[in-house]
Amino acid sequence: MSRDARWQALLELLVERGRLDVEEAAAELAVSAATIRRDFDQLAEQQMLVRTRGGAVVHGVSYELPLRYKTARRATEKQRVAKAVADLVAPGEAVGLTGGTTTTEVARALAVRGDLASGAPALTVVTNALNIASELAVRPQFKIVVTGGVARAQSYELVGPLADGVLGQITLDVAVLGVVAFDVVHGAAAHDEAEAAVNRLLCERAERVVVAADSSKLGRRAFAWICAADSVDTLVTDAAAEPETVRRFEEAGVGVVVV
């Protein structure tokens, strides 16, 4: 197992359990205790966990994995969802993309669409995600608009009043939301309230709203509310979504695309 894969596994276990002992982690990953101690020390230096005597705990109550350690989770499902979302976008439209692993895959799916290979512009993409902007900026057929704001290290998203200022001056054809939770009753949500606020404004500026979420995000709640379920026009998710969950979204007026 590579170091990056080991770190990803450690962080996922830590998020799931809240605390990990060195010996427990070593047994889980089939490596030596010395390797785990070294991993814990290096992750603590990056402020991704807090070292304790004999182990580690999560870094604060609002802890979440940095984006680069989440990209491999449910990757196949996210790519299928992303392609289906990209297919909902028409040439010439103005598209808003929030940050996140699934929306990053949407950006990549848009980048390889043959019918968007030319135009003036083929698409206008508005995003508060630095990684998405950097990937699409090299595509001359896309006009890229980046909000201002303060960058969050966990998600590469720009947040705060500077982002609000830009979004208040534009209109969008479609906003694509990446979420950590989407529920019929509780709506779409994120872990961080600053991210949620920018995402909410992006929705308000759009004619239609698409939530791109693999099935693990459905029926869940999270701390920071983005919008109500009835503000979402379309949910795109994977085939592992529970039929009852899909039915409830459809009854709430959300169009559901299962891929």
N, C-alpha and C positions, 0 to 999 in steps of 0.2 A: 504494500500500500504506500503510495506517495505521501509526502508530507502534507500537501494541500488536501488530498482526500482524507487523510487522518485528522487534520484540523477541522475539516467540514464535519466529519463524523463526531468529533468531540464536542463541537459547538452545538450540533443538533441534539446530542444526548443531554448536554447541559441545559438547553432551553426546555427540553421535555421534563427533566427531573429537578432542575433548580440547583442541584449540588452533585458533584462527582468526587469520589475518592480515587486516588492514584491507582491503587490495586484493582478497584472495580473497573476503571477505564482500561487498564492494561489487559484485563481478562476479556472485556468486551471486544477490544480491537486486536487481540492476539499479538501484542507487542510487549516489550519489557517495561517495567515500572520506571526505569531510568529515562526511556524515551518519552513516556507520558509526563514525567516531571519537567523535562526539557520543553516539551510542547506547552505545558501549562505556563511555564515561565515566559516563553516567547509570546504567547497569546496575552498574558497579563501586561507585558510591555506595550502591546498594541491596544490596551484597554478594552479587550474583548471579553475578559473575565477577571475575577478577583481571586487571587491566590489565598488559600487558607492552609492551616496546618494539615498536611496530608491530602490536600485536594484543591478544589476550586468551586466557586459559586458564580452565578450569573452576575453580570455587571449592572446592578441596579434594577428597579422594578419595571423600567420601560425598555429593558434589553431586547434587542432584535439582532438577527444576523446581518452583517454587512452584505450588500448585494452580491459581491463576488463569491461569497460562500453559500449563496442560495441558488445559483444558476443551475446546478446539476439536479436539483430536487424536482421530480416529476417532469423532467425535461421533455420527454416524448409527448406527454399530454399538452404541455404548454405550447409546443411547436405546432401541434394540430389545431389547437384553439387559435393561435396567432394567425395561421394561414386563413382560417375561416373568417376571422375578424378583418384581415387585410382585404379579403374578397368583398366585404361589405362597403368598401370605400370606392367612390367613383372618381375617375380622372378629373382633375381640376378643383377638387374639393379642398376646403381648409379643415385640417384634422388636428385635434388636440390630443396629445399623448401624455399621460401622467408617467411617473417613474415606476420601476418595478421590473421583475424578471419577465413576466408575460408580455408587458407592453414593449419591452426591449425586443422580444421575439416578433411582435407585431411590426415594429420598425424594420427589422431584417426581412420580414416577409414582404413588406411594401417595396423594399429596395430591390428585390429580385423579380417583381412583377413586370412582365414584358411590355404590357400596355402603358406602363409608367416610365418607359425608358427615354421618352422625349416629351417635349411640351414646354410651355412658357408661362408658368411652371406646370409640370404634371401634377404636382401636389404642393400645397402650402402646409407645413407641419409646424405646429406650435407646441413647445414642450418646456417643462421646467426641469427635465432630466438631463444632466450634463453628458452622461454616457450616450444617450440616444442622439442628442444633438451632434456629438462628435462623430458618431457612426454615419449619420445621414448628411453631414456637411460636405462630404466628399462627393455627393451625388448632385451634379449640376442641375438635374431636372427637378430637384426639390428646392423650394424656398423654405429655409429654416428660420423660425423665429424663436428665440430663447427668452424666457422671462428673466427678469432680474431676481435678486434675492440672495439669501445666505445658504450656502451648500451644506447639506447634511451628509456626513461621511458614510452613514449606513446605507443610504439609498441613492446618493449622487443627485438628490433633488434640491432645487432652489425653493426656498420658502420665505415668508415674511412679507412686509408691506411693499417692498420693491417688486415682488412678483405680482402682487395684487394690482399695482399701478399699470402694468402692461396688460394684464388680462381684462382690466376694466375698459380698455380702449379697442377691443377686437370682438369679432363675432366668428363663430365656427359652424361648419356644417355638421360635424360629428366630433364628440369627445369620447375617447377610449380610456376607460378607467381600469387600472390595475388595483386590486383590493386585497386585503388580508381576510375579509369576511363579507359575506353577502347573505342576508336573511330576509324573508318576506316581511316579517314584522319589524325588524330592527334596521333594515336597509343595508347600504354599503358602508364599510368602515375601514379605518386604517389604525395602525398602532399609535401614530404620532399626530397630535392635534394640529400642528403647523402644516404638515403634509395634507391632512384632511381638509383644512381651510382652503388651500390652493386648489385641490381637486374639486372641491365644491364649487368654487368660482368658475373653474373650467367647464363644469356641467352647466352652470347657469348661462354661459356664453354660447352654448351649442344648441343647434336645432334638434339634434337627437343624441342620445347617450347610449353607449355600448359598454357593458361590463365584460371584461375578458377575465375569466376565472376558472381554473381547473376545479374539479368536483370537491377537492379537499377544503375549498374555501366556502362552500355552500352550507347554509343552515348554521353558520357560526356568528358570534358576536365579537366585536373588538372595541377598544376604548374610545376611539375618536370617530364620530359619525360624519359621513360624507353627504349622503343623500338618502331619501326614502326610496323604497323599491318602486313605487309608482312614478318616480322621476326617470327611471331607466326604461328605454325603449326595447333594448335587446340584451339578452344574456347569452354569451357563447361559452360553452363548457364541454367537458369530455364525456365519453359514454359511460363512465363509472358513476355519474350522477344518479341519485336515487329517483326512480320514477315519481314517487310521491312528492319529492322536493320540486321536480320539474313541473308537476301538475299545479302545485301551489303558486309557483311563480307565474305560470300562464293564467291562472285564475285572478291573479293580482294585476293582469294587464301587461306583463312582461313577455315579449316574444323570446322564445328559447331556441337556440340552435345547438344541437348536440352533435359532436364530431368524434 
